Amino acid sequence: MISWEQRKLSVVVGTTYGGGTPVTSNDDFWNGDIPWIQSSNVLEDQLFDVDVKKYISKDGLNHSAAQLIPGNSVAVVTHVGVGKLVLMPYSYTTSQDFISLGDMKCEPRFLCYALYKKLQEELHIVQGSAIKGITKEDLMSKQLFLPGVEEQEKIAGTLQNLDHLITLHQRK
């Protein structure tokens, strides 16, 4: 059994991506086929489910700060709604309220659970304070405890199965 190691997020994440919003008055930038999410689309306590309501076009992507982020990346809300995040299984774009994490050197689902737990703990500590956001530097300096990849996969699978079971029972 490999012991758990404390690692900065910056060591575990290979690439970060910012977001941007195409000019909303230009219809040519919208109603395309590229998912574009804003913080309100990331559901509270739902790490693997997002409510995509808007799509941008290639023109919208090319004429804004939005970046096409590869699938299997984690979108982290860094402004309004700090602490919410979601693993995106497909390519997407975001508003400027996000930092997305890609090219991870760990199991992405495990990273979601570990980072979510870390952010929720920190939000609880400053409860009652108006949190205006988190900088990229602050996010990337977060320390996470990580086991070996094989153990990450087992833990993430177990947690995801529990999440599905809880969801099924809540629906009844």
CYANA upper distance limits for C-alpha pairs under 8 A (distance plus 0.5 A):
  2 ILE  CA    147 PRO  CA      7.08
  2 ILE  CA    148 GLY  CA      6.50
  3 SER  CA    147 PRO  CA      6.57
  3 SER  CA    148 GLY  CA      8.01
  4 TRP  CA    145 PHE  CA      6.53
  4 TRP  CA    146 LEU  CA      5.62
  4 TRP  CA    147 PRO  CA      4.62
  4 TRP  CA    148 GLY  CA      7.59
  5 GLU  CA    145 PHE  CA      5.88
  5 GLU  CA    146 LEU  CA      5.78
  5 GLU  CA    147 PRO  CA      6.79
  6 GLN  CA    143 GLN  CA      6.74
  6 GLN  CA    144 LEU  CA      5.96
  6 GLN  CA    145 PHE  CA      4.86
  6 GLN  CA    146 LEU  CA      6.78
  7 ARG  CA     11 VAL  CA      7.09
  7 ARG  CA     12 VAL  CA      7.66
  7 ARG  CA    143 GLN  CA      5.90
  7 ARG  CA    144 LEU  CA      5.89
  7 ARG  CA    145 PHE  CA      6.80
  7 ARG  CA    146 LEU  CA      7.63
  8 LYS  CA     12 VAL  CA      7.35
  8 LYS  CA    140 MET  CA      7.24
  8 LYS  CA    141 SER  CA      5.99
  8 LYS  CA    142 LYS  CA      6.01
  8 LYS  CA    143 GLN  CA      4.94
  8 LYS  CA    144 LEU  CA      6.75
  9 LEU  CA     13 VAL  CA      6.55
  9 LEU  CA    139 LEU  CA      7.92
  9 LEU  CA    140 MET  CA      5.42
  9 LEU  CA    141 SER  CA      6.50
  9 LEU  CA    142 LYS  CA      6.10
  9 LEU  CA    143 GLN  CA      6.72
  9 LEU  CA    144 LEU  CA      7.33
 10 SER  CA     14 GLY  CA      7.98
 10 SER  CA    140 MET  CA      5.25
 10 SER  CA    141 SER  CA      6.89
 12 VAL  CA    104 MET  CA      6.22
 12 VAL  CA    105 LYS  CA      5.62
 12 VAL  CA    106 CYS  CA      7.08
 13 VAL  CA    101 LEU  CA      6.70
 13 VAL  CA    102 GLY  CA      6.67
 13 VAL  CA    103 ASP  CA      6.57
 13 VAL  CA    104 MET  CA      5.04
 13 VAL  CA    105 LYS  CA      6.80
 14 GLY  CA    101 LEU  CA      8.16
 14 GLY  CA    102 GLY  CA      6.62
 14 GLY  CA    103 ASP  CA      5.26
 14 GLY  CA    104 MET  CA      6.08
 14 GLY  CA    105 LYS  CA      7.64
 15 THR  CA    101 LEU  CA      6.57
 15 THR  CA    102 GLY  CA      5.53
 15 THR  CA    103 ASP  CA      6.23
 15 THR  CA    104 MET  CA      8.24
 16 THR  CA     99 ILE  CA      7.11
 16 THR  CA    100 SER  CA      6.05
 16 THR  CA    101 LEU  CA      5.32
 16 THR  CA    102 GLY  CA      6.58
 17 TYR  CA     67 GLN  CA      7.34
 17 TYR  CA     69 ILE  CA      7.38
 17 TYR  CA     99 ILE  CA      6.22
 17 TYR  CA    100 SER  CA      5.47
 17 TYR  CA    101 LEU  CA      7.08
 17 TYR  CA    102 GLY  CA      8.29
 18 GLY  CA     65 ALA  CA      8.26
 18 GLY  CA     66 ALA  CA      7.49
 18 GLY  CA     67 GLN  CA      7.17
 18 GLY  CA     94 THR  CA      8.14
 18 GLY  CA     96 GLN  CA      6.94
 18 GLY  CA     98 PHE  CA      6.83
 18 GLY  CA     99 ILE  CA      5.64
 18 GLY  CA    100 SER  CA      6.98
 19 GLY  CA     65 ALA  CA      6.62
 19 GLY  CA     66 ALA  CA      5.02
 19 GLY  CA     67 GLN  CA      6.47
 19 GLY  CA     93 THR  CA      7.11
 19 GLY  CA     94 THR  CA      5.29
 19 GLY  CA     95 SER  CA      5.23
 19 GLY  CA     96 GLN  CA      4.68
 19 GLY  CA     97 ASP  CA      7.46
 19 GLY  CA     98 PHE  CA      6.61
 19 GLY  CA     99 ILE  CA      7.55
 20 GLY  CA     64 SER  CA      6.62
 20 GLY  CA     65 ALA  CA      4.90
 20 GLY  CA     66 ALA  CA      4.43
 20 GLY  CA     67 GLN  CA      7.83
 20 GLY  CA     93 THR  CA      8.46
 20 GLY  CA     94 THR  CA      6.76
 20 GLY  CA     95 SER  CA      5.02
 20 GLY  CA     96 GLN  CA      5.02
 21 THR  CA     64 SER  CA      6.77
 21 THR  CA     65 ALA  CA      7.28
 21 THR  CA     66 ALA  CA      6.67
 21 THR  CA     94 THR  CA      8.00
 21 THR  CA     95 SER  CA      5.73
 21 THR  CA     96 GLN  CA      7.27
 22 PRO  CA     29 PHE  CA      6.84
 22 PRO  CA     30 TRP  CA      8.41
 22 PRO  CA     56 ILE  CA      8.36
 22 PRO  CA     60 GLY  CA      5.81
 22 PRO  CA     61 LEU  CA      7.55
 22 PRO  CA     63 HIS  CA      7.22
 22 PRO  CA     64 SER  CA      5.49
 22 PRO  CA     65 ALA  CA      8.05
 22 PRO  CA     66 ALA  CA      7.82
 23 VAL  CA     29 PHE  CA      7.65
 23 VAL  CA     60 GLY  CA      8.20
 23 VAL  CA     64 SER  CA      8.07
 24 THR  CA     29 PHE  CA      8.02
 24 THR  CA     30 TRP  CA      8.06
 26 ASN  CA     30 TRP  CA      7.89
 27 ASP  CA     31 ASN  CA      8.07
 28 ASP  CA     57 SER  CA      7.55
 28 ASP  CA     59 ASP  CA      7.35
 28 ASP  CA     60 GLY  CA      7.59
 29 PHE  CA     56 ILE  CA      6.20
 29 PHE  CA     57 SER  CA      5.65
 29 PHE  CA     58 LYS  CA      7.83
 29 PHE  CA     59 ASP  CA      5.94
 29 PHE  CA     60 GLY  CA      4.28
 29 PHE  CA     61 LEU  CA      7.96
 30 TRP  CA     54 LYS  CA      8.22
 30 TRP  CA     55 TYR  CA      6.53
 30 TRP  CA     56 ILE  CA      4.74
 30 TRP  CA     57 SER  CA      5.92
 30 TRP  CA     60 GLY  CA      6.98
 31 ASN  CA     54 LYS  CA      7.53
 31 ASN  CA     55 TYR  CA      5.69
 31 ASN  CA     56 ILE  CA      5.97
 31 ASN  CA     57 SER  CA      6.86
 32 GLY  CA     55 TYR  CA      5.83
 32 GLY  CA     56 ILE  CA      5.10
 32 GLY  CA     57 SER  CA      4.37
 32 GLY  CA     58 LYS  CA      7.72
 33 ASP  CA     55 TYR  CA      6.16
 33 ASP  CA     56 ILE  CA      6.78
 33 ASP  CA     57 SER  CA      6.65
 34 ILE  CA     55 TYR  CA      5.58
 34 ILE  CA     56 ILE  CA      5.69
 34 ILE  CA     57 SER  CA      6.69
 34 ILE  CA     58 LYS  CA      8.11
 34 ILE  CA     91 SER  CA      8.20
 34 ILE  CA     92 TYR  CA      6.60
 34 ILE  CA     93 THR  CA      7.57
 35 PRO  CA     52 VAL  CA      7.10
 35 PRO  CA     54 LYS  CA      6.85
 35 PRO  CA     55 TYR  CA      5.03
 35 PRO  CA     56 ILE  CA      7.04
 35 PRO  CA     91 SER  CA      8.03
 35 PRO  CA     92 TYR  CA      5.39
 35 PRO  CA     93 THR  CA      6.50
 36 TRP  CA     52 VAL  CA      7.45
 36 TRP  CA     53 LYS  CA      8.24
 36 TRP  CA     54 LYS  CA      6.06
 36 TRP  CA     55 TYR  CA      5.60
 36 TRP  CA     56 ILE  CA      6.77
 36 TRP  CA     92 TYR  CA      6.50
 36 TRP  CA     93 THR  CA      5.09
 36 TRP  CA     94 THR  CA      5.55
 36 TRP  CA     95 SER  CA      7.67
 37 ILE  CA     41 ASN  CA      6.51
 37 ILE  CA     42 VAL  CA      8.29
 37 ILE  CA     52 VAL  CA      6.47
 37 ILE  CA     53 LYS  CA      7.87
 37 ILE  CA     54 LYS  CA      7.32
 37 ILE  CA     92 TYR  CA      8.23
 37 ILE  CA     93 THR  CA      6.93
 37 ILE  CA     94 THR  CA      5.21
 37 ILE  CA     95 SER  CA      6.79
 38 GLN  CA     42 VAL  CA      7.82
 38 GLN  CA     94 THR  CA      6.43
 38 GLN  CA     95 SER  CA      5.75
 38 GLN  CA     97 ASP  CA      7.47
 38 GLN  CA     98 PHE  CA      8.45
 39 SER  CA     77 VAL  CA      6.64
 39 SER  CA     80 VAL  CA      7.31
 39 SER  CA     81 GLY  CA      6.86
 39 SER  CA     84 LYS  CA      8.44
 39 SER  CA     95 SER  CA      8.32
 39 SER  CA     97 ASP  CA      7.16
 39 SER  CA     98 PHE  CA      8.15
 40 SER  CA     81 GLY  CA      8.26
 41 ASN  CA     50 VAL  CA      6.35
 41 ASN  CA     51 ASP  CA      5.34
 41 ASN  CA     52 VAL  CA      6.54
 41 ASN  CA     53 LYS  CA      7.88
 42 VAL  CA     46 GLN  CA      8.04
 42 VAL  CA     49 ASP  CA      7.95
 42 VAL  CA     50 VAL  CA      5.62
 42 VAL  CA     51 ASP  CA      7.01
 42 VAL  CA     84 LYS  CA      7.17
 42 VAL  CA     85 LEU  CA      7.20
 42 VAL  CA     86 VAL  CA      7.21
 43 LEU  CA     47 LEU  CA      8.36
 43 LEU  CA     49 ASP  CA      7.55
 43 LEU  CA     50 VAL  CA      6.67
 43 LEU  CA     51 ASP  CA      7.77
 43 LEU  CA     84 LYS  CA      7.95
 44 GLU  CA     84 LYS  CA      6.83
 45 ASP  CA     84 LYS  CA      7.79
 46 GLN  CA     50 VAL  CA      8.14
 46 GLN  CA     85 LEU  CA      8.46
 46 GLN  CA     86 VAL  CA      7.55
 47 LEU  CA     85 LEU  CA      6.57
 47 LEU  CA     86 VAL  CA      4.94
 47 LEU  CA     87 LEU  CA      6.65
 47 LEU  CA    112 CYS  CA      7.27
 47 LEU  CA    113 TYR  CA      8.14
 48 PHE  CA     86 VAL  CA      5.92
 48 PHE  CA     87 LEU  CA      5.80
 48 PHE  CA     88 MET  CA      7.58
 49 ASP  CA     86 VAL  CA      7.21
 49 ASP  CA     87 LEU  CA      8.21
 50 VAL  CA     86 VAL  CA      7.46
 56 ILE  CA     60 GLY  CA      6.17
 56 ILE  CA     61 LEU  CA      7.31
 57 SER  CA     61 LEU  CA      6.81
 58 LYS  CA     62 ASN  CA      6.58
 59 ASP  CA     63 HIS  CA      6.49
 60 GLY  CA     64 SER  CA      6.70
 61 LEU  CA     65 ALA  CA      7.94
 61 LEU  CA     66 ALA  CA      6.17
 61 LEU  CA     67 GLN  CA      7.24
 61 LEU  CA     68 LEU  CA      7.97
 62 ASN  CA     66 ALA  CA      8.37
 66 ALA  CA     93 THR  CA      6.58
 66 ALA  CA     94 THR  CA      6.98
 66 ALA  CA     95 SER  CA      7.47
 66 ALA  CA     96 GLN  CA      8.22
 67 GLN  CA     93 THR  CA      6.29
 67 GLN  CA     94 THR  CA      8.09
 68 LEU  CA     91 SER  CA      7.08
 68 LEU  CA     92 TYR  CA      6.26
 68 LEU  CA     93 THR  CA      5.77
 69 ILE  CA     73 SER  CA      7.73
 69 ILE  CA     91 SER  CA      5.90
 69 ILE  CA     92 TYR  CA      5.86
 69 ILE  CA     93 THR  CA      6.48
 69 ILE  CA    100 SER  CA      8.04
 69 ILE  CA    102 GLY  CA      8.40
 70 PRO  CA     90 TYR  CA      7.09
 70 PRO  CA     91 SER  CA      4.97
 70 PRO  CA     92 TYR  CA      7.34
 70 PRO  CA    102 GLY  CA      7.84
 71 GLY  CA     88 MET  CA      6.27
 71 GLY  CA     89 PRO  CA      5.21
 71 GLY  CA     90 TYR  CA      4.28
 71 GLY  CA     91 SER  CA      4.83
 71 GLY  CA     92 TYR  CA      7.68
 72 ASN  CA     87 LEU  CA      6.87
 72 ASN  CA     88 MET  CA      5.91
 72 ASN  CA     89 PRO  CA      5.10
 72 ASN  CA     90 TYR  CA      6.94
 72 ASN  CA     91 SER  CA      8.45
 72 ASN  CA    102 GLY  CA      7.69
 72 ASN  CA    108 PRO  CA      7.54
 73 SER  CA     87 LEU  CA      6.35
 73 SER  CA     88 MET  CA      6.07
 73 SER  CA     89 PRO  CA      7.61
 73 SER  CA    100 SER  CA      7.00
 73 SER  CA    101 LEU  CA      5.95
 73 SER  CA    102 GLY  CA      5.13
 73 SER  CA    103 ASP  CA      7.87
 73 SER  CA    108 PRO  CA      7.93
 74 VAL  CA     85 LEU  CA      7.31
 74 VAL  CA     86 VAL  CA      6.11
 74 VAL  CA     87 LEU  CA      4.92
 74 VAL  CA     88 MET  CA      6.51
 74 VAL  CA    100 SER  CA      5.88
 74 VAL  CA    101 LEU  CA      5.55
 74 VAL  CA    102 GLY  CA      7.19
 74 VAL  CA    108 PRO  CA      8.07
 74 VAL  CA    112 CYS  CA      7.60
 75 ALA  CA     85 LEU  CA      5.96
 75 ALA  CA     86 VAL  CA      5.88
 75 ALA  CA     87 LEU  CA      6.88
 75 ALA  CA     88 MET  CA      7.51
 75 ALA  CA     98 PHE  CA      6.82
 75 ALA  CA     99 ILE  CA      6.61
 75 ALA  CA    100 SER  CA      4.79
 75 ALA  CA    101 LEU  CA      7.00
 76 VAL  CA     82 VAL  CA      8.39
 76 VAL  CA     83 GLY  CA      7.77
 76 VAL  CA     84 LYS  CA      6.76
 76 VAL  CA     85 LEU  CA      4.88
 76 VAL  CA     86 VAL  CA      7.29
 76 VAL  CA     98 PHE  CA      5.89
 76 VAL  CA     99 ILE  CA      5.87
 76 VAL  CA    100 SER  CA      6.30
 76 VAL  CA    101 LEU  CA      8.20
 77 VAL  CA     81 GLY  CA      6.71
 77 VAL  CA     82 VAL  CA      5.69
 77 VAL  CA     83 GLY  CA      6.79
 77 VAL  CA     84 LYS  CA      6.01
 77 VAL  CA     85 LEU  CA      6.43
 77 VAL  CA     97 ASP  CA      6.31
 77 VAL  CA     98 PHE  CA      5.08
 77 VAL  CA     99 ILE  CA      7.18
 78 THR  CA     82 VAL  CA      5.52
 78 THR  CA     83 GLY  CA      7.80
 78 THR  CA     97 ASP  CA      6.07
 78 THR  CA     98 PHE  CA      5.78
 78 THR  CA     99 ILE  CA      7.13
 78 THR  CA    133 GLY  CA      5.76
 78 THR  CA    134 ILE  CA      5.61
 78 THR  CA    135 THR  CA      7.48
 79 HIS  CA     97 ASP  CA      5.70
 79 HIS  CA     98 PHE  CA      7.76
 79 HIS  CA    132 LYS  CA      6.57
 79 HIS  CA    133 GLY  CA      4.66
 79 HIS  CA    134 ILE  CA      7.03
 80 VAL  CA     97 ASP  CA      7.51
 80 VAL  CA    132 LYS  CA      7.44
 80 VAL  CA    133 GLY  CA      7.33
 82 VAL  CA    131 ILE  CA      8.06
 82 VAL  CA    132 LYS  CA      8.49
 82 VAL  CA    133 GLY  CA      6.65
 82 VAL  CA    134 ILE  CA      7.74
 83 GLY  CA    116 TYR  CA      7.20
 83 GLY  CA    119 LEU  CA      5.87
 83 GLY  CA    120 GLN  CA      6.69
 83 GLY  CA    123 LEU  CA      7.93
 84 LYS  CA    116 TYR  CA      7.74
 85 LEU  CA    112 CYS  CA      7.93
 85 LEU  CA    116 TYR  CA      7.48
 86 VAL  CA    112 CYS  CA      7.69
 87 LEU  CA    108 PRO  CA      7.95
 87 LEU  CA    109 ARG  CA      7.63
 87 LEU  CA    112 CYS  CA      7.31
 88 MET  CA     92 TYR  CA      8.12
 94 THR  CA     98 PHE  CA      7.03
 99 ILE  CA    136 LYS  CA      7.59
104 MET  CA    108 PRO  CA      7.25
106 CYS  CA    110 PHE  CA      8.11
106 CYS  CA    111 LEU  CA      7.48
106 CYS  CA    149 VAL  CA      6.56
106 CYS  CA    152 GLN  CA      8.15
107 GLU  CA    111 LEU  CA      6.78
107 GLU  CA    149 VAL  CA      6.77
107 GLU  CA    152 GLN  CA      6.57
107 GLU  CA    153 GLU  CA      6.65
107 GLU  CA    156 ALA  CA      8.48
108 PRO  CA    112 CYS  CA      6.77
109 ARG  CA    113 TYR  CA      6.98
109 ARG  CA    153 GLU  CA      8.35
109 ARG  CA    156 ALA  CA      6.19
110 PHE  CA    114 ALA  CA      6.59
110 PHE  CA    152 GLN  CA      6.22
110 PHE  CA    153 GLU  CA      7.42
110 PHE  CA    155 ILE  CA      7.59
110 PHE  CA    156 ALA  CA      5.38
111 LEU  CA    115 LEU  CA      6.31
112 CYS  CA    116 TYR  CA      6.36
113 TYR  CA    117 LYS  CA      6.60
113 TYR  CA    156 ALA  CA      8.02
114 ALA  CA    118 LYS  CA      6.72
114 ALA  CA    144 LEU  CA      7.25
114 ALA  CA    145 PHE  CA      8.25
115 LEU  CA    119 LEU  CA      6.60
115 LEU  CA    144 LEU  CA      7.67
116 TYR  CA    120 GLN  CA      6.57
117 LYS  CA    121 GLU  CA      6.64
118 LYS  CA    122 GLU  CA      6.86
118 LYS  CA    144 LEU  CA      8.03
119 LEU  CA    123 LEU  CA      6.63
120 GLN  CA    124 HIS  CA      6.62
121 GLU  CA    125 ILE  CA      6.89
122 GLU  CA    126 VAL  CA      7.12
123 LEU  CA    127 GLN  CA      6.49
134 ILE  CA    138 ASP  CA      6.73
134 ILE  CA    139 LEU  CA      7.08
135 THR  CA    139 LEU  CA      6.70
136 LYS  CA    140 MET  CA      6.53
137 GLU  CA    141 SER  CA      6.64
138 ASP  CA    142 LYS  CA      7.20
146 LEU  CA    152 GLN  CA      7.91
147 PRO  CA    151 GLU  CA      6.61
147 PRO  CA    152 GLN  CA      6.63
148 GLY  CA    152 GLN  CA      6.71
149 VAL  CA    153 GLU  CA      6.70
150 GLU  CA    154 LYS  CA      6.99
151 GLU  CA    155 ILE  CA      6.61
152 GLN  CA    156 ALA  CA      6.45
153 GLU  CA    157 GLY  CA      6.51
154 LYS  CA    158 THR  CA      6.68
155 ILE  CA    159 LEU  CA      6.63
156 ALA  CA    160 GLN  CA      6.50
157 GLY  CA    161 ASN  CA      6.62
158 THR  CA    162 LEU  CA      6.77
159 LEU  CA    163 ASP  CA      6.68
160 GLN  CA    164 HIS  CA      6.77
161 ASN  CA    165 LEU  CA      6.73
162 LEU  CA    166 ILE  CA      6.60
163 ASP  CA    167 THR  CA      6.66
164 HIS  CA    168 LEU  CA      6.72
165 LEU  CA    169 HIS  CA      6.81
166 ILE  CA    170 GLN  CA      6.66
167 THR  CA    171 ARG  CA      6.86
168 LEU  CA    172 LYS  CA      7.28
